[in-house]
Amino acid sequence: MLDGQVLLLGRAGLSCASDSCGRLPAADSLRGLSTDASGAARVATATPTSADTDLSRPADRAHMSGDDLTTDVESALRSYGVSVESIRDGDPLQLTYMTAFPGREVHHGEIGRALNALIDRADAGEWDPVRVEATVVRAPGDPLGAWRAEPEWFEALAAYEISETEFSTRVLETLSHADEPAGTGERT
């Protein structure tokens, strides 16, 4: 057991005020603030047109190369505060990121942010879960630790077959630090 340690996972578009989670309605348009000719602030609404690229639609993603999809995953990770050093899309997705907490142990919050980026992309249909092999570095060439996540875990989480706590426990069981033997990671 991991002494009650879990990763902070939150699923975008879900309301979990109780044990029953429900999907929130998707927005039909993009909203923001703009100013009119007089300089007064107003809410601006832009409805996407059919000419817009919507990466949640497989038809719009079909024209993207593997490099485009890798860049898209990297952008998503960065938007969650993950300092990506290198990424190789495919199976497995190989991720190396620099920690903002260069202590003796991998920071669990950073693992959670990386996983949330991938979970949210999968929930939006923008990423097909594959095995994720992550290496955490203090500085280039100075590994701190490593962890992994299996595609079946992402799929079970999306299908509500396992809880976020179970998902995070499985990932943390694979966590190893550079100065200790690798985690057993026997789960599949």
C-alpha angles and dihedrals in degrees: 000000000000099000093254094303113147136166119249105248125172126177116224115234094021128114111208104173087137137015090283112076121200132188115252117227115268119245115252094208144020117257132195143138124279136163127242126222091280092053094250115144118243137170111262121206125195120185113208114243128217087257090063118096112243110191091197088069112080090215090060092047093048093080092054120101124224089260090055091050091047090051088049092053090046091051091050091050092048091049087059091053098261111144099219114205096175139348133188115191120212134072104340104028102218114207129181118184136174115238123231086209106059097182128122097285136049110259110244093209090062091051088051092051092051092048093046090055090053095042091051092049090049091048089052092050091246098115132035108217116250132163109293118210111188129188119194118207132191090206132345107302094010107102119200100180149309140237138177141204126203124225091235089061092054090047093048090049092050090049091049090241090127131027126242087252092056091046092051092045090054092051094046090051088063094049116117131176124221092243096051138051117281119269114261093240091188093156121104 
